[in-house]
């Protein structure tokens, strides 16, 4: 097969992991599980691909790495990152979705759109992944024209990919973009969600937005879940999926996530780093009883991945 920008800079390690090279940096994939609430259970329904740069064997912050990349090269680096995630997805449950980022500012012309789609096709063929498993996260960057973004999203759907709006509540990921793109999933910005969860009006607003998206047929994800009571609120609010350190941290490929698999026969899906958690009460000031936000549960509950125990 012909080799695109991403595949040309990727090699396989002895452990099976695909790694990339950009200048003096070695690039690796990490995956973080995204859990769905299913009949009182937490199930790993998806994974987000995250880039982890290294230099001379030492980790480099992703923000610092991308800041060092000239603007003219950033689209190539993101293409390389997506290729790594697709090729490393062999360590994941084959039924799980794979979330990958797309910066819409790179797709401001027909050539850029067609080139991106061809790069995706080449790597997915190599990785033997069906397009329906790919959730394309549209990040919050500004565009010169929204028409190019709409064209890009339309082509993604024509090729069978799903679409998510990332970081809802941050910068340009607002309701106007939701109405224009009609995404399959909306991911709420973690910092924004955490701030809103701290107040009664904020919790009411989150509850109403989840309800509204559900009415539009859009699934929702709360990012940045770091405490047990936030997990409890997310379930009560009707959020479809949650992601955060209280559940599982990102792991470098070839991470083994068998403990999170849906089809695990013993039903004891749990990571040693997060085998269970006790969900405590909501913070002071939680509403005692309101239509918008149900009251916090009084009984403390323990969550285990794959099941809930009382």
N, C-alpha and C positions, 0 to 999 in steps of 0.2 A: 504494500500500500504506500501511497505517497505520504510524506511526513510533513505535518504542519508545524507552525511556530512552536507549539508546546512540545510535541513528541520529539522534535529534533534536539531538545536540550534535556532529555530525561533518560536516566539509566535505572536499572533494577539492582537492588542490593541482594546479598545472599539470603536475607530473611524475607525476600519477596516485596519489600517496600519500594515504591518508585520514588526517586529523588530527582530534583532539578538543580540546575546550576545557573546562576545569574551573576556574572562578574566574579567577585571574590566570595559570594554567598552560596551556601548550599540551602536549598529550599525543601522543606518536608511538609507533608500533610498531617494535620491533627483533626480528629473528629469529636464532636460533642453531641451526645444523645439529646433528642427532643422527645419528651414523654407526653403521651396522650392519656386523658382520663377515659377509661372504658369500664363502665359498670363498677365503679369504685376501685378499679385497679390502675396502677401506673404502668403503661406499656411503652417501650421504646419504639415509636412509630416512625421516627426520622432521625437523621444525623446532619449536622452542619459541618461542611468542610472549612477548615481554618488554616491559613498559611503560617508556618513556623520557620523563619529564616535563622541560619547559623553562619557564623564567620569564625574560622579557625577553631571549629568545634564548640564555640560558645554561643548561646542563644542571643539573638538580637530582637528587640521589640519590633512587632510588625509595623507600628506607626513610624518608628524611626527608619525602618527599612524602606517603606514606601515613600517617605519624605526625601530619601536620598536618590530616588529614581527620577531622572529627567522626565518632564511631562510627555515628551514625544515617545517615551518607552513604556509608559505605565500600562497601556493597553496590552502590549506584548507580555508584560509581567503577569497581568491578571489572566491572560490566556494560558500562560504556563501554569499558574496556580490552579485554574479549573481543570486542566489536563491532569495534574497530579492527583487532585481529589477523585476524579473519575477512575483513574487507573488504580488508586489505592482503595477504592470502595469494595474490593473483593473481600475485605475483612469484615464487612457489614452484613447484616441480615438482608437477604435478597428481596424481601418484601418491603423494606423500609425506604422511605423517600430520602433523597439526598439534596440538601439545600446548598446552593452555591451562589456567590455574589456576582452581580453585574453592575458596573458603574455606567449609568445611562449617558453620561457626558461623552463617552467614547463612541457612541453610535449616532453620529450626527450626519450621516450620509448613507446612500444606498450601498456603496462599496464597503463601508465599515460593517454594516448589518450583514451583508452577504458573506463577508469574510469571517465574521464571528460564527455564523451558523455553520459554515463549512468546517471551521476548526472544531466545533462541538461534534459534528457528525463523525469526523475522522477519529476522534478520541473515543467516543462512545462505541463506535464499531470495534476499535481495538480492545476496549474494556468489556465488550459484550453486555452493555447496559441498555435497557429499553428507555426511550425518551420519556415515557410516562412516569418514571421514577425520579426525574430531575425537577426540582423546584427552583426556578430561577428567581433569586432575590434581587429586586430592583432597589438599589440604594438611594439615599436621599439627596444626591448631588443635583445641582441646577443644570438645566439644559438651555442651549440657545433657542431651541424650538421644541415644544412638546409633540409636534406632529411626527418627528423622527422616532421619539420614544414609542408612540402609539403604533407606528409602523413596525418597529422592532418587536414589540409585544405581540402584535398580530401574527408576525412570522413565527415567533416562538410557539404560539398555539397551533399554527398550521402544521408544524413539525412534531406536535404531540407533547411538548413540554408544558409543565404547569408554571404559574406565575405567582410570586409573592411580593408584596410591598414591605420593605424592611424599614425598621426604625420609625414606625408610625408615631407621630407626635414630635419628631425632631426635624427641624429645618423644613425641607420641601415635601416631606411625606405627610401631606395633609388630606382632608376629605376630598378636595378637588381631584387630586391624583387618584384616589380610590375610585371615584365615580368615573373617571376617564379610562382607567386601566381595567376595571372590573376583575380584580385578582382572585385567585383561588384561596389565598391565605393573606392575612395581615399580621405582621409581627410588630408588637408594641415595643417601643424603645424602652430598654431596661431601666435607665436612670429616670425617665419620665414616669414609668409605672411605679417605681419605688417611691417617688415623691408624692404621687397621687394617693397611694395606699396609706400614707401617714395621716390623712385627714378624712373626716366624714364626707365633706363635699367631693373630695377627690375619689373616694371609693364609689360614691354614687355615680360620678361621671364615668368611671371605668365600667361599672355595671351596665349603664345605659349604652355605652359604645359597643360592648360585647353583644348586647341584645340587638342593637341596630344592625351590626354586621351579620349576625345569625339570620336576621330577617332578609338580608340580601343574599343569603347562601354562601357567605364568606366565612371560612374557618379562621380562628384567632389563636395567636401564640403570645404568651407573656414571657419576655426575656428577663434575665437578671434576677431570677428568683433565688434568694440567698438565705431566707429564714423560713422556718416551718409555718408560721402563721400566714405568710404570703402565699404559700402553696395552698393552704386551706381556703384563703379568700379566692384564689384563682378558680378552684373547683366550684365554690359556692356561686361565683359570678357566671359560671357557665363557659369558661374558656376551654377551647378544645385541646390545646397543648401548652406545655410549660418547659422552660429551659433555664438552667442556672446551676451554680456551684452546690446548692443544697441537694441537688439531685445527682449530678455527675460532672466532673471536670473534663476538659478536652484531653484526649490521649493521642500520642503520636502513632501513626500507622507504622507497622501493622498491628494496631491495637486489637485485642480480642474481646469482643463484646458478647460472647455467647451467653453470659449471665443475664443479659437483658433481652434475649430472644423471646419472641412470642411463643414459639413452639417448644420451649424448654419443658421436658416432661414432668419435672417435680414441682413446677410452679413457683420455685423459690428464687426467681430472678432478682439478683441483688449484687451490687459491686462491693468489694471489701471496703472501699473508701466511703461508701454510702449505703450500707446494708439495710438501714432503716432509719426512720427519723420520728421524733415525737413532735407533733404539731401543737404548739402552745396557743394561748389566747391571742386575740387581736390586741393591738396597742390601746392604751387608754384613750377614751373618747369615741370608741366604736359605738355605732348606733344601737340602742337597745332593741328597737323594732321599727322598721321602715319598709315601705314598698320597694324602694329602689335597691337597697342593700339588705339582704337577710341578715339577722343577727348572727354573731359568731357562735359556733357550737360550744356548749359548755364542757362536754366530755373530751378529754385529750385522746387523740387517736394516733396509732402508729401506722405509718405507711411502709410497705415493703414493695419492691419492684416486682410486678407480676401479680400482686394480690394486696388486699388490705386486711389487717387483723385488728380485732376490737379488744 
